[in-house]
Amino acid sequence: MITRIGGLRIYPVSEWQPALGTWLDEADALVPRLHTALGAATGVRGVAVIPADMIDRYGLSGPVSRASGVDLDTRRRAAVYNELSWPDVATDSQGDAYSRLTTLCNDAIVSSSLCRQILDRLPSVDGPLETRLPTAIKAPRGRTWTTMEAPWGRAGYLLESRGGTTPWRMALRTPTFANVQVLEAVLPGTRVDDVTAAIASLGWTLGDLDK
């Protein structure tokens, strides 16, 4: 919860870097073990296949869309990420449960690499990163829509203001809401023993889903 409008709640001090570096090392070491476990798992290959032409129809994104060969990573369209190097990872675009789970593992490698590059750049950043917020915030009149790449895909935020301290309209678009919708198309015909893997490969949480 360190992020806020206009910057960060506190400045990311240099003492954080060793601890974050250790955490990223542990994440990197975990990925090969997960790939090995998935390679030996049964009931994931060919399960709940999502073809590429179904991605737009259901509003899918993130690892779910990439596993079907459709790269909708919003970070690639953000200018700030052009300053970073993207690691090459092997991709599997079969669109099944195995592809989605391995794509999620690969996302951990990508995120780790980007985080390391950002940590290396922090000491050279000019200007303050922390910001103080007033007790009441008045958003300018108008409508704003912004998106970000969440772990399971594109998250969107709609804010419409009439100049008061309370938004006239506020709506969240969560990626897992779209993921759960596609279950109606991929679960029919799935073996009962494979249903758990099908649902897990589409990743969702109740707190995100009910937005």
Protein Blocks (a to p, Z undefined) as FASTA:
>chain_A
ZZcehiafbdcdfklmmmmmmmmmmmmmmmmmmmmmmmmpghkgopaiacfklmmmnopa
hjllmmnopacbfklmpmklmmpccddddddfehpaklmmmmmmmmmmmmmmmmmmmmmm
mmmpgcjfbdcddfbdcddedddddddddfkbccddddddehiabdfbdcdddfklmmmm
mmmmmmgopafklmmmmmmmnopafklmmZZ
